[in-house]
Amino acid sequence: MTPHILDTAGAAEYLGLSCPTLERLRLTGNGPQYAKLSPGKRGPVRYRRDDLDAWVASRLIHSTSEEAA
């Protein structure tokens, strides 16, 4: 069973993405919500599993014509 709180590596694995891809999505604001647990560039980042699931759900596409819109 996947834990409810994941670090970047765990979240990337859960989503089937690489860590650099998830980090890039975080940088651009196009990724799932996350929590920054302490200030600074190296402060730990954590993801809630529910937020990862919601992000995936928000990206569902019904047809290839939707994707181009």
Residue pairs with C-beta under 8 A, 6 or more apart in sequence:
2 10
2 14
2 49
3 10
3 49
4 48
4 49
4 50
5 46
5 47
5 48
5 49
6 14
6 46
6 47
6 48
6 49
6 52
7 44
7 45
7 46
7 47
8 19
8 22
8 23
8 45
8 47
9 19
10 47
11 22
11 32
11 34
11 47
11 52
12 18
12 19
12 21
12 22
14 49
14 52
15 22
15 32
15 52
15 56
17 25
22 31
25 31
25 32
26 34
26 45
31 55
32 47
32 51
32 52
32 54
32 55
33 47
33 48
33 51
33 54
33 55
34 45
34 46
34 47
34 51
35 45
35 46
35 47
35 48
36 43
36 44
36 45
37 43
37 44
37 45
37 46
38 44
61 67
